[in-house]
Each structure stands twice: as structure tokens, then as C-alpha cells.
Amino acid sequence: MTEVKVLVQGYARECEGHEEATSSAVLIEDSGKKIVVDPGADKDLLLEALEKEGLATKDIDLIFLTHKHMDHILNIRLFPGTIIVDGNEIYDGNKITEYEGNIPGTSIQVIPTPGHTYSQSTLLVKTKEGVIAIAEDLFWWSDGEEQKVDLENLLGLKDIYAKDENKLKESRKLILAKADFIIPGHGKMFKVEK
């Protein structure tokens, strides 16, 4: 059965004169592959989390990027030579191959969820606990912000970085209808109220 584990819980916080942020970094084990979703920007937290799992960066088969904001992708440099996948393409060195549907060779479904960015994707993973959506910045909270997860608050959650608020709301509705649990980009995993 497919396994999903949050390696790093994403954070976003205002500091004196700057912001600090890293995305939720998630490990999926599916079809004999170890996949890291959005390796984030906090190198130390990610490497420590992998070590706790008995893994090194060389043990990861591929990296999936939900979208290309730096707080989600900066740590790809820790995985030289690893295949990188986004919502449309597979990057193996300088070789680029298009795909659609599932991440090739896995049961992991890739769903386009534009709004936060124009090209964001969400992963739907069937596990023994239910369907887990790795939605990243489809939903996110700043540190200290109350994480309200009822339907009304989730659909109305403000996103100051959203490229298209109407598409964001449509994408949120789609994923809320399909998922039992959601892993946000910044904040704690939560159960979807049905």
C-alpha cells in the first residue's frame, strides 16, 4: 500500500526585516519508488527528516514540484541527478518528456489546481487511511494564524499571492470533494469535513 509521510511541516513567518518560509516536504513510497514532494527551502530540517527515515538524498527516486515558488523548490539542489517531475513534464537531466494523469510508474494521480499559480498541481494518493491530497499552496497559513478547516473558511481562505482567485476557489472545491485529508503548503495536515 502507498505510504505518505510529512517530512517537514511547512512554515511562513514574518521576521524583523524579512520573511522566512519553507514548504511542507512530503515523502511518498509508491510502486517501489521513493518520491519527495516539494523539498522546500530549509535544508537542515529536510536533511534531518530524511535521516530520521533512514534515507539520504541519493535514496530518492524522484522529486515532484507542485509549483515553482522558491520556498518549495530551493532544496532540489540537494538531489543532483534525481528526476524532477511537475504537473506536465518529467525532467531527466536535459531530457524533457510530457505526461498526463498519474506520475508515470505510480498510482499517484496528478490534478491541475491553478489559482495560487497558473500551473500548480495537487497529488491525490490513495492510502489505507483514505485519499490524501498533497495540495501545498492551494491551502496555506502563516505561523500564528488560526488554521480553520471548516468548508466555509477553507473556501474563503485569503491568499495574498494568488494569481487567480476564481480559479483558486474552483480548485479548492475540486480537491475538497476528492480528499479525506489535505497536506497544505504551510500548516498542519487536516481531515476534510464531509
C-alpha positions in Angstrom: 0.0 0.0 0.0 1.1 3.5 -0.7 2.7 5.4 2.3 2.6 9.2 2.8 4.7 10.9 5.5 5.1 14.7 6.1 8.9 15.1 6.5 8.7 18.8 7.2 5.7 20.8 8.2 5.8 24.0 6.2 6.0 27.4 7.9 5.7 31.0 6.8 6.5 33.8 9.2 7.3 37.5 9.3 10.6 38.3 11.0 12.2 41.7 11.6 13.0 43.0 8.2 12.4 39.7 6.3 10.2 36.7 5.8 11.1 33.0 6.5 9.3 30.2 4.7 9.7 26.6 3.7 7.0 24.3 2.2 5.7 21.1 3.6 8.1 18.4 2.3 6.3 15.1 1.9 7.7 11.6 1.3 5.6 9.1 -0.7 6.5 5.5 -1.2 4.6 4.0 -4.1 5.3 1.2 -6.6 8.8 0.8 -5.2 9.6 4.4 -5.7 10.6 7.0 -3.0 9.3 10.4 -4.0 9.8 13.7 -2.3 7.1 16.3 -2.9 8.2 20.0 -2.7 11.6 19.7 -0.9 11.3 23.2 0.4 13.9 25.7 1.3 15.0 24.7 4.8 18.0 22.4 4.1 18.7 21.4 7.7 15.1 20.4 8.5 14.8 18.4 5.3 18.1 16.5 5.8 17.3 15.8 9.4 13.9 14.4 8.5 15.3 12.2 5.8 18.0 10.9 8.2 15.2 10.0 10.7 13.6 7.9 8.0 17.0 6.2 7.4 17.3 7.9 4.0 19.9 10.0 2.2 19.2 12.3 -0.8 20.6 9.6 -3.1 17.9 7.2 -2.0 15.1 9.4 -3.5 13.9 8.3 -7.0 12.2 11.5 -8.0 11.2 14.9 -6.8 7.7 16.2 -7.6 7.2 20.0 -7.7 3.6 21.2 -7.2 4.6 24.7 -8.3 7.8 26.6 -8.8 7.9 29.1 -5.9 11.4 29.2 -4.3 10.2 28.3 -0.8 9.0 25.0 -2.4 11.9 24.2 -4.7 15.2 25.6 -3.4 16.3 22.3 -2.0 16.2 20.5 -5.3 19.9 21.3 -5.4 20.4 18.6 -2.7 19.3 15.9 -5.2 21.8 16.1 -8.1 20.8 13.7 -10.9 17.4 13.0 -9.5 14.5 13.0 -11.9 12.2 16.1 -11.4 8.5 15.9 -12.2 6.0 18.7 -12.3 2.3 18.7 -13.3 3.1 18.3 -17.0 6.7 17.2 -17.6 9.4 14.9 -16.5 13.0 16.4 -16.4 15.7 13.8 -16.5 18.9 15.9 -17.0 18.3 17.9 -20.2 15.7 15.4 -21.4 12.1 16.7 -21.1 9.1 14.3 -21.5 5.5 15.3 -21.3 2.9 13.2 -19.5 -0.6 13.4 -18.0 -2.7 11.5 -15.5 -0.5 9.7 -12.9 3.1 10.2 -12.2 4.5 7.5 -14.6 5.1 4.2 -13.0 3.0 5.0 -9.9 -0.6 5.1 -8.7 -0.3 8.8 -7.8 -2.8 11.0 -9.5 -1.8 14.5 -10.6 -4.6 17.1 -10.7 -4.2 20.6 -12.2 -5.2 23.1 -9.5 -4.5 26.6 -10.8 -5.2 29.7 -8.8 -2.2 30.2 -6.4 -0.1 30.0 -9.6 -1.3 29.3 -13.1 0.4 25.9 -13.2 0.0 24.4 -9.7 -0.8 20.8 -9.4 -2.1 18.6 -6.5 -1.3 15.0 -5.9 -4.0 12.5 -4.8 -2.7 9.5 -3.1 -4.8 6.5 -2.1 -3.7 5.1 1.3 -5.2 2.8 3.9 -6.2 5.9 5.9 -8.1 7.3 2.8 -7.2 9.7 0.0 -4.5 12.2 0.9 -4.2 15.4 -1.2 -0.8 16.9 -1.2 -2.2 20.3 -2.1 0.6 22.6 -0.9 -0.3 26.2 -1.5 -3.9 25.5 -2.6 -4.3 26.0 1.2 -1.7 27.7 3.5 -1.5 29.6 6.7 1.1 31.9 8.2 2.6 30.9 11.6 0.3 32.1 14.4 -2.7 32.2 12.1 -5.6 30.0 13.3 -6.0 27.1 10.9 -9.8 26.9 10.5 -10.7 23.9 8.4 -14.4 24.0 8.0 -15.7 24.3 4.4 -16.6 28.0 4.6 -13.2 29.1 6.0 -11.3 26.8 3.6 -13.1 28.2 0.5 -12.7 31.8 1.8 -9.1 31.5 2.9 -7.2 34.6 1.8 -4.1 34.0 -0.4 -2.2 37.2 -0.9 -0.1 35.6 -3.6 -3.0 34.1 -5.7 -2.7 34.7 -9.4 -6.4 34.0 -10.0 -8.8 33.9 -7.0 -11.7 32.4 -9.0 -9.6 29.5 -10.3 -8.2 29.1 -6.8 -11.7 28.7 -5.3 -12.7 26.2 -8.1 -9.5 24.2 -7.4 -10.2 24.2 -3.7 -13.7 22.9 -4.2 -12.4 20.1 -6.5 -9.8 18.9 -4.0 -12.1 19.2 -1.0 -14.6 16.9 -2.8 -11.9 14.3 -3.6 -9.7 14.2 -0.5 -10.1 12.7 3.0 -7.0 14.5 4.3 -5.1 17.5 3.0 -1.5 18.5 3.4 -1.2 22.3 3.0 1.9 24.1 1.9 2.3 25.8 5.3 0.5 24.4 8.3 -0.7 21.1 9.6 -2.3 18.2 7.7 -6.1 18.2 8.3 -9.1 16.0 7.8 -11.7 17.1 5.4 -15.1 17.6 6.9 -17.7 15.8 4.7 
